[in-house]
Amino acid sequence: MSVQRSATTRRRLGASLVGAALVVGAAAGCGGGAASGAAEEVKVGLIFPTTGGQAALGTDQNNAAKMVLEWANAHGGVGGKKIKIFEGDSQSNPGVGATVAQRMIDQNGVQVIIGSYASGIAQAIAPVAQRNRVLLWEVGAVAPNVAQPGNKYFLRTVGASETYAAADIDFLENYLAGKLGKPLDQIRVAVTHEDGPFGTSVADAIVAQAKAKNITIVAREAYPENSTDVTPVVVRLKAAQPDVLLAVPLVASTPLLWQAARTQDFNVKAVIGSAGFSSSSFLDKFGAKGIEGVYDVEAPAVENMNSANLKPEAKEVLDKLRADFRAKVGHDCLVHCGDGLGGAYILVKDVLPRAVQSGKVTGDSIRQAAEKTDIPDGGTPQGFGAKFNDKGDNERAKSYIMQWQGGKLQVVYPQSLAAAEPIFPMPTWGQR
């Protein structure tokens, strides 16, 4: 992720970048988020990277979250109050994200910020929200240390890094081991990751959970996300002769990693990626044949998820909005679109109505309303439920295994949400 800016740099960014970064969705009155809680509208800010290196997936999250807010308004708002929507662009830069958040609070009086796609950006916004007693409703960032301990103005709807690792290890133990014909402790696993908060936290969780299962990690290779060539990383991974590669890149390094694997003829029986591996740009770059059989681990790609087992309203919302998303943006509602849909749905369906009923919508009342959230599995558009622990994490959030099959990112595990059976083994480069 982007290099963290110093406080001095952030102040310098304020004057020059905020005008371009903050796009106001409607004219708004002034006043801070905490002070404007009794107004006739609920003011919600969206801050995502819609330009810069993380824009491809950040824009999907932003568009999906906005569609849910608009859906809520079309159905009477939240607790009888309409939602006023403000949009801000972090420009894929943590410092800009923090500056936009402060300006959005000061000038637009937002009571809750929905963000942020990337862990580094979320880490920069979280203290701004906390200082101003505005709730950061995180639908994308997964690093466990996004918010400092004791920050009660942070709630996260998606699973943290540990859920990625748990899904990887579960799939390895209960599916891949049988296909490989090896005991779990004899399967050779390599891990590669970008060295920012996201990649490092997921890789750390993989290594820790693998150790607990006596799984052999034969290589761990980290690299900067802004690398221009990861060939040396791929050469070292190939030399380790893994059966399975677990890759944790972001958008920019994903094509570099896959291109280097092709150039070096690096073949394994299964690759499980994340982030950039689930992007429609990955498909556009290499074509359906070029990525056939590649797995991805994250929250589900809701476009190709079995919605039959969802609760009726969650199913109705998912089926409508994923179709609307496809019609609006021209590609499927995959993982990060699903994060925006699912996360915003919990907010407008369950949490904000209770905050409105309390008589004043503030960061504190939203947090108190969220403490009563108890949505069972199947009750959100992403399939999992919602219940927040004292850290602000959704303890019912899960990561699932998906696979590119015929140009579609299909949910293949667990079976209850699967839209297709897994394909094993992956084609070799000579077969692509």
C-alpha positions in Angstrom: 0.0 0.0 0.0 1.0 3.6 -0.3 3.8 4.9 1.9 2.5 6.7 5.0 2.8 10.5 5.0 4.1 12.5 7.9 1.8 14.9 9.7 3.6 17.8 8.1 3.1 16.3 4.6 -0.6 15.8 5.3 -1.0 19.4 6.3 0.7 20.5 3.1 -1.6 18.2 1.1 -4.7 19.8 2.6 -4.6 23.1 0.7 -3.7 21.6 -2.7 -5.5 18.3 -2.8 -8.8 18.5 -1.0 -10.5 20.7 -3.6 -9.8 18.1 -6.3 -10.4 15.1 -4.0 -13.7 16.0 -2.3 -16.7 15.8 -4.6 -19.9 16.8 -2.8 -22.9 14.8 -3.8 -25.4 17.5 -2.6 -25.3 20.9 -1.1 -24.8 20.6 2.7 -25.1 22.7 5.8 -22.0 23.3 7.9 -21.4 21.8 11.3 -19.5 18.8 12.7 -20.9 15.3 12.6 -21.5 15.1 16.4 -23.3 18.4 16.5 -25.7 17.8 13.6 -27.2 14.5 14.8 -30.7 15.8 15.3 -31.1 17.1 11.7 -33.8 15.9 9.4 -31.2 14.0 7.3 -28.5 11.5 8.0 -25.3 12.6 6.4 -23.1 9.8 5.1 -19.7 10.3 3.5 -18.1 7.8 1.1 -14.3 7.9 0.9 -12.7 5.5 -1.5 -9.7 5.5 -3.9 -11.5 6.3 -7.2 -8.3 7.5 -8.9 -4.7 6.3 -8.5 -3.3 2.8 -8.4 -6.1 1.4 -6.3 -9.0 2.9 -8.3 -10.2 -0.2 -10.1 -11.4 -1.9 -7.0 -12.0 1.2 -4.9 -14.4 2.6 -7.5 -16.3 -0.7 -7.4 -16.7 -0.5 -3.6 -17.7 3.2 -3.8 -20.3 2.6 -6.5 -21.8 -0.4 -4.8 -22.1 1.3 -1.4 -23.7 4.3 -3.0 -26.2 2.1 -4.7 -27.3 0.7 -1.4 -27.7 4.2 0.1 -29.8 5.2 -2.9 -31.8 1.9 -2.5 -32.5 2.9 1.1 -33.6 6.4 0.1 -36.0 4.9 -2.5 -37.5 2.8 0.3 -38.1 5.6 2.8 -34.6 6.2 4.1 -33.5 5.0 7.5 -36.0 5.4 10.4 -37.9 7.9 8.3 -34.9 10.1 7.5 -33.4 10.5 4.1 -29.7 9.9 3.6 -27.6 12.7 2.2 -24.6 11.3 0.3 -21.2 12.9 0.0 -18.4 11.4 -2.0 -14.7 11.8 -1.6 -11.7 10.4 -3.5 -8.6 9.4 -1.4 -6.6 9.2 -4.6 -5.1 5.9 -3.4 -3.1 8.0 -0.9 -3.5 7.7 2.9 -2.7 11.3 3.6 -5.2 12.5 1.1 -7.8 10.2 2.6 -7.2 11.7 6.1 -7.5 15.2 4.7 -10.7 14.5 2.8 -12.2 12.9 5.9 -11.5 16.0 8.0 -12.9 18.4 5.4 -16.0 16.2 4.9 -16.6 16.3 8.7 -16.0 20.1 9.0 -17.8 21.3 5.9 -20.5 18.7 5.4 -21.2 17.5 8.9 -21.2 13.8 8.1 -22.1 11.5 11.0 -20.6 8.4 9.5 -17.9 7.7 6.9 -18.0 4.6 4.7 -14.6 3.5 3.4 -11.9 2.8 2.6 -10.9 -0.2 0.5 -7.2 -0.2 1.5 -5.8 -0.9 5.0 -3.2 1.9 4.7 -5.9 4.4 3.8 -8.2 3.2 6.6 -5.3 3.5 9.1 -5.1 7.2 8.2 -8.8 7.9 8.3 -9.5 6.1 11.6 -7.8 8.6 13.9 -9.5 11.5 12.1 -12.9 9.9 12.7 -12.0 9.1 16.3 -10.8 12.6 17.1 -14.1 14.0 15.7 -16.3 11.3 17.2 -17.6 10.3 13.8 -18.0 6.6 13.0 -15.7 5.0 10.4 -17.8 2.2 8.8 -15.1 0.1 7.2 -16.3 -2.2 4.3 -12.9 -3.1 2.7 -9.7 -2.9 4.7 -8.7 -6.2 6.5 -5.5 -5.5 8.4 -6.1 -6.2 12.1 -4.5 -3.0 13.2 -6.5 -0.5 11.2 -7.8 1.1 14.3 -5.9 1.5 17.6 -7.2 -0.5 20.6 -10.0 1.3 22.3 -11.2 3.2 19.3 -15.0 3.0 19.6 -15.6 5.0 16.4 -14.5 2.1 14.1 -16.7 -0.8 12.9 -15.7 -3.3 10.2 -18.2 -5.4 8.3 -15.8 -7.7 6.4 -13.5 -10.3 7.9 -10.0 -9.3 9.0 -6.8 -11.0 7.7 -7.3 -14.1 9.8 -10.5 -15.0 7.8 -8.4 -15.1 4.6 -5.9 -17.4 6.2 -8.7 -19.6 7.8 -10.4 -20.1 4.4 -7.0 -20.9 2.7 -6.1 -23.5 5.4 -9.6 -25.0 5.5 -9.7 -25.4 1.7 -6.2 -26.8 1.7 -7.1 -29.4 4.4 -10.5 -30.4 3.2 -10.2 -30.2 -0.5 -6.7 -29.7 -2.0 -5.0 -32.3 0.2 -7.3 -35.0 -1.1 -6.7 -33.9 -4.7 -3.0 -33.8 -4.2 -3.0 -37.2 -2.6 -0.7 -36.1 0.2 -1.0 -35.8 4.0 -1.5 -32.2 5.1 2.0 -32.1 6.7 3.6 -33.1 3.4 2.1 -30.4 1.2 4.6 -27.8 0.2 3.2 -24.3 0.4 4.8 -21.0 -0.7 3.6 -17.5 0.3 4.2 -14.3 -1.6 2.8 -10.9 -0.6 3.1 -7.1 -1.0 4.8 -5.7 2.1 2.2 -3.2 3.2 -0.4 -3.6 6.0 -2.7 -5.8 3.9 -0.3 -8.3 2.4 1.8 -8.6 5.5 -1.1 -9.1 7.9 -2.6 -11.8 5.7 0.7 -13.6 5.2 1.4 -13.5 8.9 -2.0 -15.1 9.6 -1.3 -17.8 6.9 2.0 -18.7 8.4 0.6 -18.8 12.0 -2.4 -21.0 11.0 -0.2 -23.2 8.8 2.2 -23.8 11.7 -0.7 -24.8 14.0 -1.7 -27.5 11.4 1.9 -28.6 10.8 1.8 -27.4 7.2 5.2 -26.8 5.6 5.9 -23.2 4.4 8.7 -23.7 1.9 9.1 -20.1 1.0 7.8 -16.6 2.0 8.6 -13.8 -0.4 7.6 -10.1 0.3 8.0 -7.3 -2.2 7.0 -3.6 -2.4 3.6 -3.0 -4.1 5.2 -0.3 -6.3 7.7 -2.8 -7.7 8.2 -2.6 -11.5 9.5 -6.2 -11.8 8.9 -9.2 -9.5 10.8 -11.7 -11.6 13.4 -12.4 -8.8 10.6 -13.2 -6.4 9.1 -15.7 -8.8 12.4 -17.3 -9.5 12.9 -17.9 -5.8 9.4 -19.2 -5.5 9.9 -21.6 -8.3 13.1 -22.9 -6.8 11.2 -23.8 -3.6 9.1 -26.3 -5.7 5.7 -25.7 -3.9 2.6 -27.7 -4.5 0.4 -24.6 -3.7 1.1 -20.9 -4.0 -0.8 -18.4 -1.7 -0.4 -14.9 -3.2 -1.4 -11.7 -1.4 -0.9 -8.8 -3.9 -2.8 -5.6 -4.5 -4.0 -4.4 -7.9 -0.8 -3.0 -9.3 1.4 -6.0 -8.6 -1.0 -8.7 -9.6 -0.3 -8.5 -13.4 3.5 -8.3 -12.7 3.3 -11.4 -10.6 1.2 -13.4 -13.1 3.3 -12.2 -16.1 6.5 -13.2 -14.3 5.0 -16.6 -13.5 4.2 -17.1 -17.2 7.7 -16.0 -18.4 9.4 -18.3 -15.9 7.1 -21.2 -16.6 6.3 -21.4 -12.9 3.6 -24.1 -12.5 1.9 -25.3 -9.4 -1.2 -27.4 -8.8 -3.1 -24.5 -7.3 -2.7 -20.8 -6.9 -4.9 -19.0 -4.4 -4.6 -15.2 -4.8 -6.5 -12.2 -3.4 -7.3 -8.5 -4.1 -6.0 -7.9 -7.6 -6.7 -11.6 -8.5 -10.4 -10.9 -8.1 -10.4 -7.8 -10.3 -12.1 -7.7 -13.7 -8.8 -6.0 -14.9 -7.0 -9.3 -14.2 -9.4 -11.0 -16.6 -9.1 -8.1 -19.1 -5.3 -8.3 -19.0 -4.8 -12.1 -19.5 -8.0 -13.3 -20.9 -10.2 -16.2 -19.7 -7.8 -18.9 -20.8 -4.8 -17.1 -19.2 -6.3 -17.2 -15.7 -8.4 -20.4 -16.0 -8.4 -22.3 -12.7 -6.9 -19.6 -10.6 -8.4 -19.4 -7.1 -9.1 -16.3 -5.1 -9.8 -16.0 -1.3 -11.9 -13.1 0.0 -15.4 -12.2 0.8 -17.5 -13.7 -2.0 -17.8 -12.5 -5.6 -21.5 -12.0 -5.2 -22.2 -12.0 -9.0 -21.4 -15.7 -9.1 -22.6 -16.8 -5.7 -25.6 -19.0 -5.0 -28.1 -16.7 -3.3 -30.8 -19.4 -2.8 -29.9 -19.8 0.9 -30.1 -16.1 1.8 -32.9 -14.5 3.8 -35.6 -13.2 1.5 -34.8 -9.4 1.7 -31.0 -10.0 1.5 -31.6 -12.1 -1.6 -33.9 -9.5 -3.2 -31.5 -6.7 -2.6 -28.5 -8.8 -3.9 -30.3 -9.9 -7.0 -31.5 -6.4 -7.9 -28.3 -4.5 -7.1 -25.8 -6.8 -8.7 -27.9 -6.6 -11.9 -28.1 -2.8 -11.5 -24.3 -2.6 -10.9 -23.6 -4.7 -14.1 -25.9 -2.4 -16.1 -24.3 0.7 -14.7 -20.6 0.0 -14.8 -20.4 -2.7 -17.6 -18.8 -5.5 -15.6 -19.9 -8.0 -13.0 -20.3 -7.3 -9.3 -17.4 -9.3 -7.9 -15.6 -9.3 -4.5 -15.1 -5.6 -3.9 -18.5 -4.6 -5.2 -19.9 -7.2 -2.9 -18.1 -5.6 0.1 -19.7 -2.3 -0.7 -23.2 -3.9 -1.1 -23.0 -6.1 2.0 -21.3 -3.5 4.3 -23.7 -0.7 3.4 -26.7 -3.0 3.7 -25.9 -3.8 7.3 -25.6 -0.1 8.0 -28.9 1.1 6.4 -31.0 -2.0 7.2 -30.0 -2.7 10.7 -27.9 0.0 12.4 -28.9 3.5 11.3 -32.7 2.9 11.9 -31.9 2.2 15.6 -29.6 5.2 15.8 -32.4 7.4 14.4 -34.9 6.0 16.8 -32.5 7.0 19.7 -33.3 10.6 18.9 -29.8 11.8 17.7 -27.5 10.3 15.0 -23.9 10.7 16.2 -20.8 8.5 16.1 -21.7 7.4 19.7 -25.4 6.5 18.9 -24.4 4.6 15.8 -21.8 2.6 17.8 -24.5 1.9 20.4 -26.9 0.8 17.8 -24.4 -1.5 16.2 -23.8 -3.2 19.6 -27.3 -4.6 19.2 -26.7 -6.0 15.7 -27.4 -9.7 15.6 -27.9 -10.8 12.0 -27.7 -14.5 11.4 -25.8 -16.2 8.5 -27.8 -15.7 5.3 -29.0 -12.3 6.4 -26.7 -10.1 4.3 -26.0 -10.0 0.6 -22.6 -11.5 1.2 -24.0 -14.7 2.8 -22.5 -14.3 6.3 -24.2 -12.6 9.2 -23.2 -9.6 11.4 -22.4 -9.3 15.1 -19.8 -6.8 16.2 -17.3 -7.6 19.0 -15.7 -5.1 21.4 -12.9 -4.4 18.8 -15.5 -3.3 16.2 -15.0 -6.4 14.0 -17.8 -8.4 12.6 -17.2 -11.8 14.2 -19.5 -13.5 11.7 -17.7 -12.3 8.6 -16.0 -14.9 6.5 -13.8 -15.3 3.5 -14.7 -17.8 0.8 -12.8 -19.6 -2.0 -13.6 -18.5 -5.6 -12.1 -19.7 -8.9 -11.9 -18.3 -12.4 -13.8 -20.6 -14.7 -14.5 -19.7 -18.3 -14.0 -16.0 -17.6 -16.3 -16.0 -14.5 -15.1 -15.7 -10.9 -17.3 -18.5 -9.4 -17.7 -19.2 -5.7 -16.7 -22.8 -5.3 -16.3 -23.2 -1.5 -18.1 -23.6 0.9 -20.7 -25.7 -0.8 -23.7 -23.8 0.7 -22.8 -20.7 -1.3 -21.0 -22.4 -4.2 -22.2 -21.7 -7.8 -19.8 -24.2 -9.3 -17.6 -27.2 -8.4 -13.8 -26.5 -8.2 -11.6 -27.4 -11.1 -8.4 -29.3 -10.2 -5.6 -29.1 -11.2 -4.9 -25.8 -12.8 -3.8 -25.8 -16.4 -0.1 -25.5 -16.8 1.3 -22.6 -18.8 1.9 -24.9 -21.7 -1.9 -25.7 -21.7 -3.0 -22.1 -21.7 
